[in-house]
């Protein structure tokens, strides 16, 4: 890991080591795993699942996945035990550790608009490029040429933009695609909900890569640290930037080593460090 990044992260990780409990909130695609054209082949970077398993086992840390995928799609890739809580569909869906699922009921207006978005894809003969989830539809163009991406995006937006505007659906662009979804929640809402359920003394980190993670980066401001996990820098609300997979593995390894070398006392109280600017 770059020395300046390691130096910036060390105070927070010492807080993790001193705390009786810590929280690691992580996005999946693009953060723990490289993007794949075949989404069922998006296995985590080598070594990531193993380190996360050791963190869960040895570091008094709750790992929580916050993904754009359906919550049920994530766990088979990681195979962590006990299985972590998963927030799916950008925070719209919550699957707890016991497998129970929480998701707001969608009103008729939302359901009708999603049906209209589906029909538009059918009319354009684009359903093969779509992923259908509870409360959302995503079109993926990863691996296409620039001209094909431009054509696909233009055709989808032509139909989806007026549907979203008239119905109140969210229209989100992400790395490699476009999604229309119910507007009940986003990742920032999910983070705020989660934080409201835990003590202010618990150190929390959020790792993400996409523009859909920006609301989560903002939500954790003043409460923990946020880390952009991405090969190239981009403008972000995150406090820190690391490059996958090497620096991601370094970060997780530092988390594991720090808490192993400095086991927390059951009476320890965590105090959050001053947040540093992006490095």
N, C-alpha and C positions, 0 to 999 in steps of 0.2 A: 504494500500500500504506500502511496505517496506520503512522505514524512509529514507534510503539513496537514494532510487529512487525518492521519493517525493521531497527531498532536491535538487536533480539534475534537476528535471523538473520545479521546481517553478520559477526560473529566466525567462525561456522561456514563461511560462504562464502569468507572469506579463507583458511581452512584448505584448502578445496577448491582454491583458486587455487594454493596453495603445494605441493600434493601431485602426485606424478607419476601418480596414479590416484585416481579417486573413483567412488563407487557411488550411483546414484539408483534406489531401489526404489519403484515406484508401483503403486497399485491402478488399475483402469481405470474401471468404471462408477461414476459419482458423484464421481470424482476427476479423471480426465482428460477425461471425457465426461459430459454431463448424462444423467440417467435418461430413458429413452424407453419408452413402452408397447410399441412395436414394437422388440424388441431388436436386430433387424437394421438399425435406423436410428440406433443409438447412436454416431454419429460424434463425434470429439473436439471440444471447444470450438474455435472458429476460432482459428488461430494456434498451437495447442498442438503439433500434430505437426511443424510447421515448426521451432519452437524446439527441440523434442527432437532433431530431425535435426541441427540446428546444434550442440547440446550434444554429441551423439555424435561429430560430425566434428571439432569444434574444442576440446573441453574435457576431453580425456583422461578421459572419464566413460563408465562402463558403465551403460546404462539396462536395468533388469530389471523386467518387468511381473509383478505378483502379483494374480491375478484370481480371482473366483468362477466365471468362464466356463471352458469348455473351452479349453485353451491354443491350439488351432488357430483359435479364433474371433476372437482379439484382433488378430493382426498385420495382417489386411487393412484394419482401421480406421485404423491408424497409418501403414503403408507406410514404415517407417524402414529405412534400409540403412547398414551391415549390420544385419540384423534382430536385435532383442534377444532375450535369453533370456526365457522366459515360464513362470511357475509358475501352473498352472490348477487349478480346482476347489478353491480355498482352500488350496493347497499340496499337494494330493494328487498332482498331476501336474506333471512338469517337462519342458519342451521346450527343449533347448539350442540354441545359435545355429546349429548345423549341421543342425537339424531332427530330431535323434534324440529319442525320447520315453522318459521314465522314469516308471514308475508301479508301486506295489507290487501284487503279485498279491492278488486278493480271495478270501478263503476262502468255502467253501460256505455257512456261516452268514450271512455278509454278503450274498452274492448272493441267497440265499433271502429274506432280510429285505427287500431292495430289490424283489424280485418281489412280496412281500406288500404293500409300500407302493404299488406300481404297481396291483395288483389292487384295492386300496382306492379309489384314484382312479377306476378303471373302474366299480366298484360305485356310487360316488357321482356318476358321469358328470362327472368333473372333469379328465379327461386333457387336455382342450383348454387348460387353464390351466397345464399343467406343461411344464417343460423337462427333458429326459432327458440326463444326462451319464454318462460312465464313472465309476461309483462313487457316483452321487448322483442325486436327483430334486429339483427345485425347483419350487414353485408360486408364481406371480407374481400379484399383485393391484394393481399400480400402475395408477392411473387409475380405480379403482372407487370407488363411494360408500362412506362409512363403514359403512353398514348391510350392504352387499354384502361388504365386507372382513371384517366380524365374522362373517357367515354362512359365508363360504368358509374362513376360518381355523378356525372351530369345527368344521366338518365334516372338514377335513383332520386337525386335531389329535386328533379322536375316534379315528381309525384309526391315525395315525402314532405317537402317544405310546406306546401299549402295544407296538407293533412295535419302536420304538427302545429302550424299557426292557428288553425281553426279549432283544434281539439285540446290544445294545451299539453300535448306530448312533448318530451324533450328530444331534441335532435342533436346527437353528440358525434363529433368526429374523434377517432382514436387512431393510434398507430396501426395503419393497415386496414382501415374500414370506417364505416358509418353505422350508427345505431339510432333507431327510434324507440322510445321507451316511455313507460309510465313515469310521471313526474313526482311521485310521492316521496322519493328519497334519492340521495346520491352518496358518494363515499364520505363526503364531509358530514352529512347528517348521521351516517353510520358511526363515524368516529366520535361525534358529539354524544350520541346515545350511549356508546360504549364507555366513554369517559365519565358520564354521569353516574355510572353504576359502580365505579371503583373509587378508592380513596385518592385524594389529591397528592398523597405522599408516594404513590406508586410511580416509578419511572417508566415512561412509555416512549417507544420509538415507532415511527411509521416509515416503511420503505416502499417506494413505488417508482414507476418509470414514465407513465403516460400522462397526457393532459387530463385524463379523467381522475388522476390522483391529486391534481392541484387543489381541489376542494378539501381533501383530507389533509394536505400539507398546511393549508390555512387553518383548518379546524384544530390542529394540534399546537398551534402557535401559543407560546407561553405555558404550555403544559408538558411538553416533552420535546424530542428532536424529530426532524423529518429529513429523510435521505433520498435524493434522486439517484436511482440506479439505472445508468444509461451509458452506452459507449461514448456518446458525444454530449457535450454540455449544451443546454438550451436554457432560456429564461425560465425561472421557476420560483415558487414560493418556498421551496425546500431549503433547509439550513446547510446541508452538505451534499456533496456529489461524489459518488464512487462508480467505478467502471466494472461491469460484470465481464467474465465471471471471477477474475482473480481478486479484485478488491472486494467483491461481495463475499467471497470465501474468507478473505482476510478479516472483514468486519465480523462475520459470524464466528470465526475462530477467536477473535479478540474477546467477543462476548463470552464465549465458553471458557477461555483461559482465565479471564479476569475474575469471573465468579468462582472458578475452581481454585484459584490461588488465594482468593479472599472470601471464603464462605461467609454468608450473612449470619449475623446473630438473630435469633428469633425476636429480639427486642430492638433490632435496628430500625431506625427511621430514615427513610430516603429523603434527601433534599435535592431538588433539581438544580443542576448547574446553570449558570448564565448561558443563554443561547448565543453561539458565535455566528458571525455572518457566513455566507456560503464560501467554500474554498474549493 
